[in-house]
Amino acid sequence: MTAAHAPAARDIAPVTMFGPDFPFAYDDFLKHPAGLGRVPEAARGSRVAIVGGGISGIVAAYELMKLGLRPVIYEADRIGGRLRSEAFAGGDGTFAELGAMRFPPSSRALFHYLEAMGLKTAPFPNPLSPASPSTVIELGGERHYATTLADLPPIFAEVAAAWRRALDDGADFTAMQAAIRSRDVARIKALWNPLVPLFDEDSFYGFICRSDAFSRLSWRHREIFGQVGFGTGGWDTDFPNSMLEILRVIYTNADEDHQSVVGGIEQLPRRLFAHAPAEIAHWPPGTSLAGLHGGHPRSGVARIARGRHGGIAITDRWGNADEFDACVVTCQVWLLSARIDCEERLFSAPLWMAMERTHYMQASKTFVMVDRPFWKDIDPVTGRDTLSMTLSDRLTRGTYLIDQGEGRPGVICLSYTWNDDALKWLSLPVEERVRLMLHSLAQIYPGVDIRRHIVGQPITVSWEQDPNFMGAFKANLPGHYRYQRRLFAHFAERPAAPEQQGLFLAGDDISWTAGWAEGAVTTALNAVAGVVRHFKGAGCPGNPDPVDAWGTLAPLALAD
């Protein structure tokens, strides 16, 4: 709905995804003219397997190629992973964003690559945002039409104020954002480290209920907060998750001022795959990942093991085996036990435990293409928009209206749901999903015939149903901090056992901010730093890399 707090003034530093667990300035690291690292000349041309062609795998491969190594990408489906822009069949290029579709400007590492690849962004039509002309909230059969928070009944403002107060009173929100703006590492650590043991075993809902701000209000206030939320929509599907997960999002403005990528986010990994960087070691000018791969990545991975010559042996789905000097694994970690035959000795027992305990959120979306953005038509009787961005307690939960440009068809995300709400759609074919969604919307907009505007075939996704993902994104449950630290630290706290050397983890589930492409990008950069050390290389003078910074910035370690 509305932001949890006012946007930053233009004359002060912006909030970015700087910490709080590992406050390393990835954006400064990326733009430094010295580069990201160096590998010895003798190691240049060495081959590194990249398991997964999502944004994490593509970024890792791109940067390793620039350092003079030879990445070899394995991908089970298509480049992009959950950065998936799906074109409507028979359309004019009109598309739906099946995975990540909205990106906070605080994601400075991600935006570094968007800008480098010449991609433009535009405001995403979140509830009550400037990109949404109007928002309708329908709860318990009551419908509210609004263009600003002030248009809603007072109870909504009371909920918004309680959320802000709960964050300040219980989690030092204002102080933390000030420290992030100024990139005051000592202050961030001083604020965050005491909160880790305090909130690791506390759920989001527990925090809300025990806060003085919400305990003074009615249960109805907490229900509205869960159903509608403040920022992008309802929070109730996150209620079981660790409060630490929520704080990472709120502190870093990950839930604010979202942007969409003009033309689709899948362009980013595809452009990186095809791009020939100007600054590159070892390889001749004009070298690109596409050129090194003959235009396409290798097939999906079936087995990962220790090779005969001490490297990492990769076997693809067709039985083709190859051995590499190192390997970066970017797929969701459940796949290492459920879909990929991964030799057990490659990871320690504590790390396997962390991978197995990873908790993934389910997510479902269904889109239709319509002949035009008819929702902008004004109802002559009410003077209101024909259709609005809609938040509801019905099956649809969130309905988004996406204008793809003048003279173009429009796109409606009929429903975007998570967890239990997503599972309600899991067994249904797309036609039945659309029928039920239109039925729900007809109760909210009884005079609007959405059906007559639909053209082409609808598109739907349930990420938990896709065997190459098994879920949309990680979200730690209470008590999972230690597991997450083991996963994140893998690139820097290298295992002593020889059989575990040369293997690195990356991806948004390895990051502290899963579900955000920023985490996928930054863990890819961590893995690159780890690979550089594996080949006896180092960070560049004047531009310390994540391994260099680990000693002073490492996340708090809790005793077992």
Backbone torsions as a table, in degrees:
resi	resn	phi	psi	omega
1	MET	NA	-107.7	176.4
2	THR	-94.1	162.7	178.2
3	ALA	-64.4	153.1	179.1
4	ALA	-69.8	-17.9	-178.3
5	HIS	-157.9	168.2	-177.0
6	ALA	-69.3	147.3	177.9
7	PRO	-65.2	159.1	-178.1
8	ALA	-65.0	141.7	172.9
9	ALA	-68.6	153.3	-173.5
10	ARG	-69.4	-20.5	-175.4
11	ASP	-94.3	7.5	176.0
12	ILE	-122.1	158.9	-176.6
13	ALA	-61.6	145.1	-179.8
14	PRO	-76.8	157.1	169.2
15	VAL	-77.5	133.0	177.8
16	THR	-129.5	172.5	177.9
17	MET	-79.4	64.3	-178.5
18	PHE	-104.8	92.3	-177.8
19	GLY	85.4	-158.4	9.5
20	PRO	-87.2	-16.1	-175.0
21	ASP	-70.6	-44.2	-178.5
22	PHE	-132.7	84.6	-173.9
23	PRO	-77.1	73.7	178.5
24	PHE	-106.4	134.1	-176.1
25	ALA	-83.3	80.1	-179.0
26	TYR	-61.4	-34.7	-179.3
27	ASP	-65.7	-43.4	176.5
28	ASP	-65.7	-39.3	178.2
29	PHE	-58.9	-43.7	-176.9
30	LEU	-68.8	-36.0	-174.7
31	LYS	-92.0	0.8	-178.7
32	HIS	-69.0	132.7	-176.1
33	PRO	-66.0	-18.4	-179.0
34	ALA	-70.8	-20.7	-178.4
35	GLY	97.1	178.9	-172.6
36	LEU	-93.5	-7.5	-179.6
37	GLY	159.0	180.0	179.0
38	ARG	-140.1	140.6	170.2
39	VAL	-115.7	148.6	179.9
40	PRO	-57.9	149.3	-179.3
41	GLU	-56.5	-36.4	-179.1
42	ALA	-63.4	-24.1	-178.5
43	ALA	-90.7	-12.5	-176.7
44	ARG	-65.1	140.0	-174.7
45	GLY	90.2	-9.0	178.0
46	SER	-62.8	145.5	-173.8
47	ARG	-94.6	137.0	178.5
48	VAL	-126.5	121.3	176.7
49	ALA	-76.2	138.0	175.6
50	ILE	-118.7	112.8	-178.5
51	VAL	-92.4	103.9	179.8
52	GLY	111.5	127.7	-179.2
53	GLY	-106.3	30.2	170.9
54	GLY	-75.9	-170.7	-175.3
55	ILE	-64.2	-33.7	179.0
56	SER	-66.0	-47.0	179.6
57	GLY	-64.6	-40.2	-179.2
58	ILE	-68.2	-42.0	178.3
59	VAL	-63.6	-45.3	178.8
60	ALA	-59.4	-46.1	-179.5
61	ALA	-63.8	-43.4	-179.1
62	TYR	-60.3	-46.9	-177.6
63	GLU	-73.0	-35.5	176.3
64	LEU	-65.9	-38.9	176.0
65	MET	-60.7	-43.6	-179.9
66	LYS	-61.8	-28.5	179.2
67	LEU	-82.7	-3.6	176.9
68	GLY	99.9	5.8	175.4
69	LEU	-90.9	168.8	-179.0
70	ARG	-114.7	95.5	177.5
71	PRO	-74.0	143.3	176.5
72	VAL	-125.6	109.7	-173.0
73	ILE	-89.8	131.8	171.5
74	TYR	-110.7	129.6	-177.7
75	GLU	-139.2	126.9	-175.6
76	ALA	-76.5	-23.1	-176.1
77	ASP	-131.7	-84.7	-178.7
78	ARG	-148.3	156.6	179.7
79	ILE	-60.7	135.6	177.4
80	GLY	122.7	-30.2	-178.9
81	GLY	59.6	-124.5	179.1
82	ARG	-87.4	7.7	163.3
83	LEU	-92.7	81.4	-170.1
84	ARG	-122.8	111.4	177.5
85	SER	-104.1	107.1	-173.1
86	GLU	-100.2	120.1	178.8
87	ALA	-76.6	142.2	175.4
88	PHE	-72.5	133.8	179.8
89	ALA	-60.4	133.4	177.3
90	GLY	75.2	6.8	-179.2
91	GLY	-90.8	-169.3	-177.6
92	ASP	-105.4	27.8	-174.9
93	GLY	99.8	-1.9	175.0
94	THR	-60.5	137.6	-170.2
95	PHE	-137.8	165.8	174.1
96	ALA	-121.2	140.5	176.5
97	GLU	-90.5	103.0	-174.8
98	LEU	-78.4	-28.7	178.4
99	GLY	-107.7	-122.4	179.2
100	ALA	-62.2	131.8	-178.3
101	MET	-133.4	-9.2	-178.2
102	ARG	-141.0	134.3	-167.1
103	PHE	-132.1	122.1	179.5
104	PRO	-75.3	138.8	176.8
105	PRO	-59.8	-17.1	176.1
106	SER	-67.3	-11.5	176.9
107	SER	-80.6	74.2	-170.8
108	ARG	-71.1	-30.1	177.0
109	ALA	-69.3	-43.7	176.4
110	LEU	-59.9	-46.3	-177.6
111	PHE	-67.7	-25.0	173.4
112	HIS	-57.1	-46.0	-178.7
113	TYR	-75.0	-36.3	176.1
114	LEU	-58.6	-45.7	-179.3
115	GLU	-68.6	-39.6	179.9
116	ALA	-63.3	-32.5	179.9
117	MET	-91.1	7.3	175.0
118	GLY	72.5	24.1	-178.6
119	LEU	-90.3	141.6	-179.5
120	LYS	-104.0	155.2	176.8
121	THR	-123.8	161.4	177.5
122	ALA	-142.2	153.8	-179.3
123	PRO	-57.6	137.8	178.5
124	PHE	-89.3	140.8	-174.7
125	PRO	-79.0	67.5	173.8
126	ASN	-72.8	165.4	179.0
127	PRO	-59.3	133.2	178.3
128	LEU	58.6	16.9	175.2
129	SER	-85.5	161.8	178.5
130	PRO	-58.7	-24.4	-179.4
131	ALA	-79.3	-10.1	176.2
132	SER	-109.0	109.3	-178.2
133	PRO	-55.3	-33.6	179.1
134	SER	-154.6	159.9	179.3
135	THR	-132.2	138.4	173.1
136	VAL	-115.2	128.7	174.7
137	ILE	-113.7	122.9	-179.5
138	GLU	-125.6	112.1	-179.5
139	LEU	-130.9	132.2	178.3
140	GLY	56.4	31.6	179.1
141	GLY	84.2	-6.5	177.4
142	GLU	-94.1	130.2	-177.0
143	ARG	-110.2	134.0	179.0
144	HIS	-128.0	126.5	177.8
145	TYR	-101.9	131.8	-175.4
146	ALA	-149.8	149.6	168.1
147	THR	-112.2	-20.7	174.5
148	THR	-140.2	166.8	178.5
149	LEU	-58.9	-32.3	-178.0
150	ALA	-64.1	-19.8	179.8
151	ASP	-77.5	-13.0	-176.3
152	LEU	-90.9	159.4	176.7
153	PRO	-57.6	154.9	-174.4
154	PRO	-55.8	-28.1	-177.2
155	ILE	-61.0	-29.5	178.9
156	PHE	-68.7	-41.1	176.2
157	ALA	-66.0	-34.7	177.2
158	GLU	-63.9	-40.3	177.9
159	VAL	-65.5	-43.5	179.7
160	ALA	-61.8	-43.0	179.9
161	ALA	-66.5	-38.6	179.3
162	ALA	-64.9	-39.3	179.0
163	TRP	-63.1	-45.7	178.9
164	ARG	-62.2	-43.4	-178.9
165	ARG	-66.6	-40.8	179.1
166	ALA	-60.1	-40.3	179.3
167	LEU	-66.7	-42.1	-179.8
168	ASP	-69.7	-45.5	-176.9
169	ASP	-69.2	-39.8	-172.0
170	GLY	-101.3	-15.9	-173.1
171	ALA	-141.3	18.8	174.0
172	ASP	50.5	44.5	-173.2
173	PHE	-58.5	-52.4	-176.3
174	THR	-62.7	-42.1	179.7
175	ALA	-64.8	-40.4	-179.5
176	MET	-66.4	-42.7	179.4
177	GLN	-64.4	-35.9	176.8
178	ALA	-63.5	-40.6	179.2
179	ALA	-67.4	-37.5	178.5
180	ILE	-68.5	-41.0	178.2
181	ARG	-58.3	-43.6	-176.7
182	SER	-88.6	-2.5	-178.7
183	ARG	53.1	46.3	178.6
184	ASP	-88.1	91.6	-173.9
185	VAL	-60.0	-45.0	-178.6
186	ALA	-60.0	-42.1	179.9
187	ARG	-68.3	-41.7	177.6
188	ILE	-58.3	-47.8	179.8
189	LYS	-62.0	-41.5	-178.7
190	ALA	-64.5	-33.7	178.0
191	LEU	-80.3	-42.6	-170.6
192	TRP	-80.0	-45.0	-172.6
193	ASN	-57.2	-40.7	175.9
194	PRO	-66.5	-25.5	-179.9
195	LEU	-75.6	-24.5	-176.4
196	VAL	-60.6	-55.6	177.8
197	PRO	-68.5	-26.1	-178.9
198	LEU	-69.3	-40.2	-173.3
199	PHE	-110.1	-5.6	-178.4
200	ASP	-56.4	-39.2	-176.5
201	GLU	-101.5	15.8	179.0
202	ASP	-108.4	133.3	176.5
203	SER	-81.5	162.4	176.1
204	PHE	-57.6	-46.4	-179.1
205	TYR	-64.7	-37.3	177.2
206	GLY	-61.3	-41.9	178.0
207	PHE	-60.4	-45.6	-179.0
208	ILE	-61.4	-48.3	-175.1
209	CYS	-66.4	-34.6	-177.2
210	ARG	-86.7	-10.2	179.5
211	SER	-67.3	143.2	178.4
212	ASP	-63.8	-35.2	-176.8
213	ALA	-62.6	-45.3	-178.0
214	PHE	-84.0	-29.1	-178.9
215	SER	-66.3	-21.5	177.2
216	ARG	-79.9	-13.1	-177.2
217	LEU	-104.6	177.8	-176.6
218	SER	-83.8	165.7	173.7
219	TRP	-60.0	-31.8	178.9
220	ARG	-59.6	-37.0	177.1
221	HIS	-62.0	-43.1	179.7
222	ARG	-67.7	-34.8	177.4
223	GLU	-63.9	-45.1	178.7
224	ILE	-62.0	-42.2	178.4
225	PHE	-59.1	-42.5	179.3
226	GLY	-68.5	-39.5	-175.7
227	GLN	-80.1	-34.8	-173.4
228	VAL	-111.6	-44.0	178.2
229	GLY	69.9	-172.0	178.4
230	PHE	-140.9	115.8	-174.7
231	GLY	129.3	-95.1	-175.6
232	THR	-109.9	-4.9	-178.2
233	GLY	145.5	-164.4	-174.8
234	GLY	-62.6	149.8	-178.0
235	TRP	-107.1	-5.2	-167.9
236	ASP	-64.6	-27.1	177.4
237	THR	-69.1	-16.7	175.5
238	ASP	-93.3	-5.1	-175.0
239	PHE	-54.2	-37.8	-179.0
240	PRO	-74.7	-13.1	-173.0
241	ASN	-77.2	163.1	177.7
242	SER	-60.4	140.4	177.6
243	MET	-63.7	-26.4	177.5
244	LEU	-60.8	-37.0	178.5
245	GLU	-60.4	-42.4	-177.7
246	ILE	-69.3	-41.7	-178.8
247	LEU	-61.9	-38.1	179.3
248	ARG	-61.1	-36.8	179.1
249	VAL	-70.9	-46.6	-174.4
250	ILE	-71.1	-44.6	-179.3
251	TYR	-57.2	-38.1	-170.7
252	THR	-98.6	12.8	179.2
253	ASN	57.4	28.5	178.7
254	ALA	-67.8	-17.3	-178.3
255	ASP	-103.4	21.5	-175.2
256	GLU	-129.6	153.4	168.8
257	ASP	52.4	41.2	-174.1
258	HIS	-63.3	144.6	177.6
259	GLN	-118.1	147.6	169.2
260	SER	-103.7	159.8	179.5
261	VAL	-96.5	122.5	-179.1
262	VAL	-63.0	122.4	-179.2
263	GLY	90.6	-7.0	175.6
264	GLY	108.4	138.4	-177.2
265	ILE	-70.2	-23.9	-179.1
266	GLU	-62.8	-18.9	175.9
267	GLN	-58.3	-32.1	-174.9
268	LEU	-63.4	-57.6	178.9
269	PRO	-62.7	-33.8	-179.6
270	ARG	-69.7	-38.6	177.6
271	ARG	-69.2	-38.7	176.3
272	LEU	-62.7	-38.3	178.8
273	PHE	-63.0	-36.8	-176.3
274	ALA	-91.2	-12.0	-170.1
275	HIS	-77.9	137.3	174.2
276	ALA	-103.2	104.9	-177.0
277	PRO	-67.8	147.3	-179.9
278	ALA	-71.8	-38.0	-179.6
279	GLU	-100.9	112.3	-177.1
280	ILE	-151.1	138.5	178.2
281	ALA	-95.2	148.4	171.2
282	HIS	74.2	-48.8	-173.6
283	TRP	-83.2	150.7	179.0
284	PRO	-69.8	156.8	177.1
285	PRO	-54.5	143.2	-179.8
286	GLY	92.7	-3.1	-180.0
287	THR	-70.1	136.6	176.6
288	SER	-136.3	166.4	174.4
289	LEU	-61.6	-40.7	179.0
290	ALA	-60.0	-41.9	178.8
291	GLY	-64.6	-39.9	179.1
292	LEU	-69.2	-20.7	-176.9
293	HIS	-107.4	8.6	-177.2
294	GLY	64.6	24.4	174.8
295	GLY	98.8	-13.4	-177.7
296	HIS	-155.2	149.6	179.2
297	PRO	-71.5	169.3	174.6
298	ARG	-74.0	169.1	-178.6
299	SER	-69.1	170.4	-178.4
300	GLY	-61.4	157.7	-175.9
301	VAL	-88.3	134.6	175.7
302	ALA	-105.2	-29.7	-176.5
303	ARG	-148.8	141.5	172.9
304	ILE	-126.5	127.1	-177.1
305	ALA	-150.1	172.0	172.6
306	ARG	-78.6	130.8	-175.3
307	GLY	-82.7	169.0	-179.5
308	ARG	-61.1	-32.4	-175.9
309	HIS	-99.7	14.3	176.6
310	GLY	92.1	-4.1	178.5
311	GLY	-87.6	-161.5	177.9
312	ILE	-103.4	118.7	-178.9
313	ALA	-92.5	126.2	179.5
314	ILE	-115.3	129.0	173.8
315	THR	-115.9	126.7	-178.2
316	ASP	-85.3	179.2	-173.8
317	ARG	-63.9	-18.8	-179.6
318	TRP	-98.5	6.4	176.9
319	GLY	90.5	4.9	178.6
320	ASN	-78.9	125.2	-176.1
321	ALA	-110.3	145.0	179.3
322	ASP	-151.2	153.7	-179.8
323	GLU	-119.6	140.1	-173.8
324	PHE	-127.2	156.8	179.2
325	ASP	-72.4	-26.6	178.8
326	ALA	-157.8	169.7	-177.6
327	CYS	-150.4	135.9	173.2
328	VAL	-112.8	120.3	-178.4
329	VAL	-100.9	117.2	-176.1
330	THR	-116.0	-1.2	178.2
331	CYS	-72.3	165.4	177.1
332	GLN	-63.5	137.5	-165.7
333	VAL	-66.9	-22.5	175.3
334	TRP	-57.7	-30.9	-177.0
335	LEU	-64.4	-22.3	-178.1
336	LEU	-72.1	-14.0	174.2
337	SER	-117.9	-21.7	-174.5
338	ALA	-102.4	-29.2	-174.9
339	ARG	-123.8	-27.0	-178.6
340	ILE	-112.7	132.0	177.0
341	ASP	-77.9	90.3	-175.9
342	CYS	-99.7	122.3	-178.8
343	GLU	-58.4	128.4	-170.6
344	GLU	-62.7	-32.8	-175.3
345	ARG	-71.7	-7.6	-179.8
346	LEU	-70.9	-21.2	178.2
347	PHE	-130.2	150.9	177.2
348	SER	-70.4	160.7	177.9
349	ALA	-59.6	-42.7	177.0
350	PRO	-61.7	-34.7	179.5
351	LEU	-72.3	-39.2	174.4
352	TRP	-59.3	-41.4	178.5
353	MET	-59.8	-43.4	179.6
354	ALA	-62.2	-41.1	179.7
355	MET	-66.3	-42.0	-177.8
356	GLU	-69.7	-29.8	-177.8
357	ARG	-85.4	-5.3	178.0
358	THR	-56.6	132.6	-178.7
359	HIS	-106.8	124.2	180.0
360	TYR	-105.6	142.3	174.4
361	MET	-85.8	140.8	170.4
362	GLN	-85.2	152.6	177.7
363	ALA	-152.6	141.5	179.9
364	SER	-136.9	139.7	174.6
365	LYS	-135.3	147.6	172.8
366	THR	-137.2	129.6	-176.5
367	PHE	-121.0	147.9	166.9
368	VAL	-128.3	147.9	171.9
369	MET	-94.0	136.8	179.2
370	VAL	-120.8	159.1	-171.8
371	ASP	-60.8	-29.9	179.3
372	ARG	-163.6	165.5	177.0
373	PRO	-75.2	69.2	-173.4
374	PHE	-66.3	-15.6	-179.1
375	TRP	-62.8	-16.6	179.1
376	LYS	-80.2	-10.3	176.1
377	ASP	-62.2	140.7	179.6
378	ILE	-94.2	128.0	177.1
379	ASP	-67.5	120.8	-175.8
380	PRO	-65.2	-21.9	-178.2
381	VAL	-83.8	-47.9	-174.8
382	THR	-92.9	-21.1	-175.2
383	GLY	74.3	13.0	-178.1
384	ARG	-107.3	165.5	174.6
385	ASP	-59.6	144.6	179.7
386	THR	-60.1	-40.9	-178.9
387	LEU	-140.3	147.8	-177.8
388	SER	-129.7	161.0	166.9
389	MET	-56.0	131.6	-167.8
390	THR	-127.4	129.1	169.7
391	LEU	-112.9	132.5	-174.1
392	SER	-148.5	159.3	171.6
393	ASP	-89.9	5.6	175.7
394	ARG	-77.5	179.4	-177.4
395	LEU	-54.0	-34.0	-175.1
396	THR	-69.3	-33.5	-175.7
397	ARG	58.4	-71.7	-179.0
398	GLY	-123.3	126.2	177.8
399	THR	-120.3	124.1	-174.3
400	TYR	-116.1	141.1	-178.1
401	LEU	-111.5	118.5	-170.2
402	ILE	-118.5	112.7	179.4
403	ASP	-89.3	119.8	-177.1
404	GLN	-102.1	19.3	172.2
405	GLY	117.6	159.5	-178.1
406	GLU	-59.2	131.3	178.0
407	GLY	76.0	6.2	-179.4
408	ARG	-104.8	155.6	170.7
409	PRO	-59.4	159.8	173.9
410	GLY	-99.0	166.6	177.4
411	VAL	-128.9	133.5	174.0
412	ILE	-115.1	122.0	166.9
413	CYS	-83.3	97.5	-174.1
414	LEU	-61.6	-33.3	-176.3
415	SER	-155.6	132.6	171.9
416	TYR	-128.7	113.8	-173.9
417	THR	-132.7	156.4	178.9
418	TRP	-127.8	158.8	172.3
419	ASN	49.9	-126.7	-175.7
420	ASP	-56.2	-39.2	179.7
421	ASP	-64.9	-33.6	177.5
422	ALA	-71.7	-36.3	-178.5
423	LEU	-66.2	-23.3	177.7
424	LYS	-63.1	-24.3	-178.3
425	TRP	-96.0	-11.2	-164.5
426	LEU	-56.2	-43.5	-174.3
427	SER	-85.8	-2.7	-172.1
428	LEU	-95.6	137.5	173.4
429	PRO	-69.0	164.1	-172.2
430	VAL	-60.9	-37.8	-178.6
431	GLU	-63.4	-38.9	-180.0
432	GLU	-71.4	-36.5	175.8
433	ARG	-59.0	-49.1	-178.3
434	VAL	-62.4	-41.5	-179.5
435	ARG	-59.3	-46.9	-178.4
436	LEU	-68.7	-35.9	179.3
437	MET	-67.1	-43.2	178.3
438	LEU	-65.0	-34.6	177.0
439	HIS	-63.0	-44.4	179.1
440	SER	-63.0	-45.2	-178.6
441	LEU	-66.6	-28.9	178.1
442	ALA	-66.2	-26.7	177.3
443	GLN	-73.1	-28.1	-179.9
444	ILE	-87.0	-35.3	-179.1
445	TYR	-124.6	74.7	-172.1
446	PRO	-63.3	-21.7	-178.1
447	GLY	-101.0	7.0	-175.3
448	VAL	-106.5	123.3	179.4
449	ASP	-99.9	89.7	179.9
450	ILE	-66.5	-34.1	-174.4
451	ARG	-55.7	-39.3	-174.1
452	ARG	-70.1	-12.9	178.7
453	HIS	-96.1	-13.3	-175.0
454	ILE	-71.7	133.5	174.8
455	VAL	-129.4	152.7	178.6
456	GLY	70.9	-170.9	-177.8
457	GLN	-96.4	139.4	176.6
458	PRO	-68.7	161.8	179.1
459	ILE	-126.4	135.3	178.3
460	THR	-138.5	160.0	175.9
461	VAL	-149.1	141.1	167.0
462	SER	-129.2	104.3	-170.6
463	TRP	-64.4	-28.4	178.4
464	GLU	-68.5	-17.6	179.9
465	GLN	-86.4	-14.8	-178.5
466	ASP	-83.2	117.4	-175.9
467	PRO	-64.8	-16.2	178.3
468	ASN	-87.1	-1.4	179.7
469	PHE	-132.3	-46.8	177.9
470	MET	65.0	18.1	179.8
471	GLY	159.7	165.6	-176.1
472	ALA	-84.5	-50.7	-179.2
473	PHE	-165.6	157.8	179.7
474	LYS	-71.0	147.4	170.0
475	ALA	-149.3	110.7	-174.6
476	ASN	-63.9	138.4	172.6
477	LEU	-86.7	166.2	175.8
478	PRO	-54.4	138.3	179.7
479	GLY	87.5	5.4	-175.1
480	HIS	-98.6	3.4	-177.0
481	TYR	-57.1	-45.1	-177.5
482	ARG	-60.9	-39.3	177.9
483	TYR	-63.0	-44.7	-178.2
484	GLN	-65.1	-37.7	179.6
485	ARG	-64.1	-40.1	178.0
486	ARG	-59.6	-44.0	-179.3
487	LEU	-65.9	-48.1	-177.0
488	PHE	-65.1	-38.5	-174.0
489	ALA	-77.5	-6.7	-172.5
490	HIS	-57.3	-34.5	-177.5
491	PHE	-70.3	-27.2	-172.9
492	ALA	-105.5	-39.7	180.0
493	GLU	-92.7	75.5	-171.7
494	ARG	-65.6	136.8	-179.2
495	PRO	-66.9	146.3	-179.8
496	ALA	-77.2	-29.2	-175.7
497	ALA	-65.7	126.7	-178.6
498	PRO	-56.9	-35.4	-176.7
499	GLU	-69.7	-10.5	-179.4
500	GLN	-104.1	4.4	-178.0
501	GLN	-81.4	152.1	173.3
502	GLY	85.8	3.7	-178.1
503	LEU	-117.8	134.0	-175.4
504	PHE	-134.8	143.3	-179.6
505	LEU	-104.0	140.8	174.6
506	ALA	-151.0	167.4	-178.4
507	GLY	127.4	164.1	-174.9
508	ASP	-67.4	-24.6	178.1
509	ASP	-77.0	-14.3	173.6
510	ILE	-82.8	-23.5	-176.2
511	SER	-80.4	169.9	174.3
512	TRP	-80.3	-13.5	-175.5
513	THR	-123.5	62.6	179.5
514	ALA	-63.8	153.0	-177.3
515	GLY	88.4	-9.1	177.0
516	TRP	-116.9	133.7	-178.7
517	ALA	-60.4	-25.7	177.8
518	GLU	-56.3	-42.7	179.7
519	GLY	-64.9	-36.1	176.8
520	ALA	-65.2	-41.1	-179.2
521	VAL	-67.8	-47.6	-174.2
522	THR	-69.5	-35.1	176.3
523	THR	-70.8	-27.7	172.7
524	ALA	-62.7	-41.7	178.1
525	LEU	-66.9	-35.4	173.0
526	ASN	-59.6	-46.9	-178.8
527	ALA	-62.9	-38.1	177.1
528	VAL	-59.4	-45.0	178.4
529	ALA	-61.8	-38.9	177.7
530	GLY	-66.0	-41.1	178.3
531	VAL	-64.1	-41.0	177.7
532	VAL	-56.2	-45.4	178.5
533	ARG	-65.8	-35.5	178.8
534	HIS	-59.5	-33.5	178.8
535	PHE	-93.7	19.1	177.0
536	LYS	66.2	26.1	175.9
537	GLY	-93.2	-165.3	-176.7
538	ALA	-158.1	166.6	171.7
539	GLY	-68.7	166.7	-178.6
540	CYS	-83.8	142.8	175.2
541	PRO	-56.3	132.5	179.8
542	GLY	86.2	-9.0	-179.8
543	ASN	-137.0	73.9	-178.5
544	PRO	-56.0	138.6	178.7
545	ASP	-95.7	178.8	-177.3
546	PRO	-58.9	-32.1	176.7
547	VAL	-68.1	-42.9	177.4
548	ASP	-58.0	-38.7	-173.7
549	ALA	-83.9	-9.8	-171.3
550	TRP	-58.7	-41.1	-175.8
551	GLY	-58.0	-34.7	-178.5
552	THR	-99.6	-23.7	-174.1
553	LEU	-108.4	-3.7	-173.2
554	ALA	-51.9	140.8	178.0
555	PRO	-60.6	151.2	178.1
556	LEU	-54.6	134.3	176.1
557	ALA	-101.1	119.6	177.0
558	LEU	-90.4	141.5	177.4
559	ALA	-67.9	144.0	177.9
560	ASP	-77.2	NA	NA
